[in-house]
Amino acid sequence: MMAQTAEVDKIGRFVALIPAAQAFGGAPGEIINGVILERYGLNEMLILTMLVFILGAIVFAYVDRKDLITARQ
């Protein structure tokens, strides 16, 4: 994923957003995962984590796809 980011991201926009996204997700993510773990159990916490990861990958791929189309023209 990082190699694809470096190949497409010529101005450094995604590279600059990575620490911000990690900081933004780190604060509420731990709290939400902790609550889900305490109330519903380990399996539900893992499912939530996978769903959030997949959602992030879809958003990244969508934004990345728009940049790829622009770069080809």
C-alpha positions in Angstrom: 0.0 0.0 0.0 2.8 2.4 0.8 4.5 1.7 -2.5 1.3 2.5 -4.4 1.0 5.7 -2.3 4.5 6.7 -3.2 4.0 6.0 -6.9 0.8 8.0 -7.2 1.3 10.7 -4.6 3.6 13.2 -6.3 2.9 16.1 -4.0 2.9 14.3 -0.7 -0.7 14.7 0.2 -1.3 11.2 1.4 2.0 10.9 3.2 1.1 14.0 5.2 -2.3 12.6 6.0 -1.1 9.3 7.4 0.1 10.7 10.8 -3.1 12.8 11.1 -5.3 9.8 10.3 -3.4 7.7 12.9 -3.8 10.3 15.5 -7.4 10.9 14.7 -8.2 7.2 14.8 -6.0 6.4 17.8 -7.9 8.5 20.3 -11.6 7.4 19.8 -10.6 4.0 18.3 -9.2 2.6 21.5 -12.2 3.8 23.5 -14.7 2.4 21.0 -12.8 -1.0 20.8 -12.6 -1.2 24.6 -16.3 -0.6 25.0 -17.2 -3.2 22.3 -14.8 -5.7 23.9 -16.2 -5.2 27.4 -19.9 -5.3 26.3 -20.0 -7.8 23.4 -16.7 -9.8 23.5 -13.6 -10.4 21.4 -15.2 -11.6 18.2 -17.4 -8.5 17.8 -14.4 -6.3 18.5 -12.4 -8.0 15.8 -15.3 -7.7 13.4 -15.6 -4.0 14.1 -11.8 -3.6 13.6 -12.0 -5.4 10.2 -15.0 -3.4 9.0 -13.2 -0.1 9.9 -10.1 -1.3 8.1 -12.0 -2.3 5.0 -13.9 1.0 5.0 -10.6 2.9 5.2 -9.1 0.8 2.4 -12.2 1.6 0.2 -12.0 5.3 0.9 -8.2 5.2 0.1 -8.8 3.3 -3.1 -11.5 5.7 -4.2 -9.4 8.8 -3.6 -6.3 7.0 -5.2 -8.4 6.0 -8.2 -9.3 9.6 -8.9 -5.6 10.6 -8.8 -4.7 7.7 -11.1 -7.3 8.8 -13.7 -6.0 12.4 -13.6 -2.3 11.2 -13.9 -3.1 9.2 -17.0 -4.6 12.0 -18.9 
